[in-house]
Amino acid sequence: MDVLTASERAMTLKRGRAADLYQQHAADAVQLAYLLTGNKHVAEDLAQDAFVRLFGRFQDLRRPEAFAFYLRRTVVNLSKDHFRRLQRERALLRRQNGPEMTDTDQSTRVDTHDELLHALQALPPRQRAAVVLRFCEGLSEQEAAEVLQTSVSALNSLVSRGLTTLRRQVRSKDSA
């Protein structure tokens, strides 16, 4: 009969809690990342990275019930980092290849042809995140503002500008 030491029991318990949290929140994290990036594979990678970062700090959480909040914030931050990295790569390619190279339309990189997803992708990252958190994730103004680390009024401004742009894009597509 194996007798587990106290540290082995603690590790087993921690692994079990981590597995439960992953099972409970993974689908939502991937969906949020997908809505922010428009790419299934990138979304899965970002969600996985978010879990890895949070599990490393899980014992530091003062309130384990706040895991979902921290997961959302981490996914949003990782998606912003993803787009910053893409911007830097594109700028480097433009400098290396000269002015004749143009950016490819972001919609060509999107796996699905869903009109709303295309319109979402055209929004700046913070507007996209604000719209997604409010209307796709169903967060309150206060919750979404906390995830984006901004004020409620700034969040409302981001949402308003994002929705105006989305309406304009959908109308122009309908009249075309």
Secondary structure, DSSP 8 states (H G I E B T S, - for coil): -----HHHHHHHHHHHHHHHHHHHHHHHHHHHHHHHHS-HHHHHHHHHHHHHHHHHHGGG-S-GGGHHHHHHHHHHHHHHHHHHHHHHHHHHHHHHH-TT-----GGGG-S---HHHHHHHHS-HHHHHHHIIIIIS---HHHHHHHHTS-HHHHHHHHHHHHHHHHHHHHHHHH-
